[in-house]
Amino acid sequence: QVRLVESGGGLVQPGGSLNLSCAASGDIVYLGTMRWYRQAPGKQRELVATISHAGSADYADSVKGRFTISRDNAKNTVYLQMNSLKPEDTGVYLCYAIENYLITYWGQGTQVTVSS
């Protein structure tokens, strides 16, 4: 069993920045692809960013140029640096990971609110 715990969310003004972290712990054999999703009230869950074990990254068009996903495999942690935040970035940000090529896990999420 693997546990994912997100942190770093909060309230920020438009144009501000936040850095989210997601730490994996437990019976980890191999952490493959990791992703950040977000869930806004009344909207479908949206894929924000993806990173492979080797560090190859991909982003939703809505966050390209503003968000950066990275990971530290030694620490089993993935990060999401969010800059130039907009009100439409508001939502619960959830971490997702594929462990040992087969099993998927979700974190509980961290709230990000962008408002003046």
N, C-alpha and C positions, 0 to 999 in steps of 0.2 A: 504494500500500500504506500502511495506517495501523497504527500500533503503539499499544497501550494498556498502560500500566504502572501497576499499583496499588501503593499504599504505605500505611503507617499501622497495619497490623495488629499484634497482639501478645497478651500475656497480661494479663488484667485481672480483678480481683475482681468478684463480683456486686455490682451497684449502681454500678459504675464507668462510665467513658466512654472512647470512642475516636473519632478522626476519620480516616476513610479518604479517600484521594485517588486519582484515576485521571486520569493525564495522557495525552492523545492527541498523537501526533506523526507526521510523514510527509507524504504527499501528500493533505492535507486540502482538500477543496473546500467542503463544508458538513457540519457535524456536526449531525445531527438528534437524535432521541430517544436518550437515554442511560439505562442501567439498572444497577442493582446486583442481582445474584443471590447466593445462598449455597448451598453444598453441604456438608451434614453427612455424616459417615460412615454408610453404610447407608441414606441417605435420598435422595429425588429432589431435583434442583436446584430451588430455590425462588426465585421473583421477590420481591425485597424492596421495591424502590422504583424509580419511573420518573420522568423529568423530560423535558419537551419542550424544544425549542430556546428557546422563549419563557419557560420557567421554570415551566410548569404541572406540578405534582407529584402523584403518587399512591403509595399505600403498601399493603403487605400488612396485613391486620387485626392480625397478630401483632406488628407494630412501630409501629402508629399511636400517636402521642403520645409516642413515645420516640426515634424516628429522624427525621432531617431530611436530605433530599437537596437539593443546590444545585449550581449550575454557574457557571463563569466562562468565557463564550464567547471572550473575548479571549485567554485562556490555554488554551483547549481542554481544560478540566479540570472534572471532576465530583467532588463531595464527598459523603460520607455521615457526618453527625454522629450518633453512637450514644450515647444516654444510658440510664441505668437498665438496664444490661446484665444479662441473665439467662444461666444456664448453657445454656439451649436456643438461645441466639444463637450458640453455638460453631459454627464451620465455616470453609470457605474462601470468601471473598467475592470475587466476580468482576465485573468491569466489562464492559459490553456497549454498543456504539454502532452507530448506523446512519449511514453516510457517503454523502453525495450521493444520498439517498433510496433507495438500492438495495443497497449493500454493507454487510454486518454484520461486526463485528469483536468479538473477545473478548480480554480480558487473561488473564494467567497466574494471577491470584488472589493474595490475601494472607490469611494465616491469622489468625483471631480465636479466641482461647480464653478463655472466661469460667469461672473456677474459683477457689475459695478454697484 
